[in-house]
Amino acid sequence: MRDLRAHDRLAAALAAIDEANTADPNTLAGQPLALVEGRTAHGWTMRLDPTADEAVQLAARAHHLRRWVVPRSTYPAGRSGYLRWRRDQQRRHADELSTLLVESGYDDATAVRAATIVTKRGLGSDPHVQLFEDAVALTFLETQLAGVRDKLADDAKLVDVLAKTLAKMSARGRAAATGIELDPVLAELVAVAAER
């Protein structure tokens, strides 16, 4: 009975995250972008580690929780503005996720753990945070890479972005990245970045 209740709690929390993300006005293939990204990251988490604990699963599903609420354009242009926006977004995602999880019946420890994973504290030393990083990086490649290429309009810069992304991933994550079905030009750029 305990496992069934835990399964129901996880299903309810995942559904609550999805419900929050259905309001995203940005779309991908006709679906709300945050919803697609959350489901994609959760899928990657489970492909990379079918035994992933609930905190990692929940963090992956919520990694862009209501991201559209604070647009990038509300921060200064340039790298420092982007990094500040991204850091603030991670904190907001973590806070909103923590509240949502407590409301879904999770204890404070699980809510705090999932929030910590969303902020990537422990990247490089915490295997759960590394799994999260791999899943969200793979999601980026699947859902955002083409758009980033269009914005940058410079394949050399994109290779630099990809190299930095791949450097934060585990060997397992990098292997998955080079196996993603992408447009041939994008796949080649990923391959070039992987060789750096």
ABEGO torsion letter per residue (X at the ends): XAAAAAAAAAAAAAAAAAAAAAABABBBGGBBAAAAAAAAAAAAAAAABAABBAAAAAAAAAAABGAAABBAAABBBEAAAAAAAAAAAAAAAAAAAAAAAAAAGBBAAAAAAAAAAAAGBGBGABAAAAAAAAAAAAAAAAAAAAAAAAAAGBAAAAAAAAAAAAAABBAAAAAAAAABBBBAAAAAAAAAAAAX
